[in-house]
Amino acid sequence: MQGRIVDQTGSAIVGARVSSSGVETVSDTQGTFRLAGSSGATTIEVTAGGFLPASRTVSVPENGIEVGDIVLALEPVRASVTVSESAA
């Protein structure tokens, strides 16, 4: 199976980890990935630094499948600010 890992703007995500049924690969400079595996129902799991993980369940025929774009959402930014008053 093959597909492409992109962000919410459609830009390629390079180096995303893509796995399914114990087989793992990383996306290339175009965000493209290819995974070899058996036919049938399988779940594709994707992780990349700075993005929330994503998964998609697909049914893979014997001749493979193009799963299209898998879109990763940016991880929320968490920040805290402490304000203190100093005595004059």
N, C-alpha and C positions, 0 to 999 in steps of 0.2 A: 504494500500500500504506500501511497505517497500523498503529500499535501504540503501546505505552507503555513508557517507560524508568523503571525503579524500582530502589530499593536492596534489600538483602536482607530488609528489614522490610516491603517493599511500598510504601514512601513514594515519591512522585514525585520524579524528578531533573529539575530545571528547567535548561534551557540545555545539555543534552547534545547533542553534535554527532553527527548520524546521516547516514550516506552510503551510497549504493548506485549502482553503474554511473555514477559521475561526477556524480551529483546529491546535493546536501547540504542539510540543514535542521537546525534545533535544536528540542528538545522544549520545549513550552509549560509554563505553570504547573501543569498537571495531569500533566506528563510525557509528554503525547501528541505524536506526530509523524505527519506525512503526507509521503510521497514519491511523486512522479509518475515513471513510468518504463514501460519496455516489459515485456511478458509474458515468461515463461520463468524459468529458474533464475538467481538473483542472490544475492549475499552482502550483508547489511546489516552495516555496521561502526559501532560506537558508542564514543565517548570522552567523558569528563567529568572535570574536575579532582577529584582525590582518590579516583578509582576506577580499577580496572584496565580496560583496553579489552575489549570483547566483540564477537563477530560471530555471525551466524546466517545459514545458507544456506536460502533458501526458494524454492519454485516458485510464481511469480505467474501466475494465470490472467488472461485478457484483461479480466475485469471487476474486477480488483484482489484484494486479500487483506487480512485482518486478521491480523497476525502475533502478536498478544497481547502479553504483557509480556516485555520483555527485561530481565533482572536483572543489574545491575552489582555486583561485589564491591568492597568498600573496598580501597584500596591499602594494603599493609602499612606500618606505621610503622617507620621506621628511625631509631634513635637510638644514640648512643655516649656513654659517660660515662668520663672520665679521672679517676682518683683518684691523688693524689700526697700523699706524707707530707712535712710541713715539719719542719725541725730546730727543736728548742726551745732 
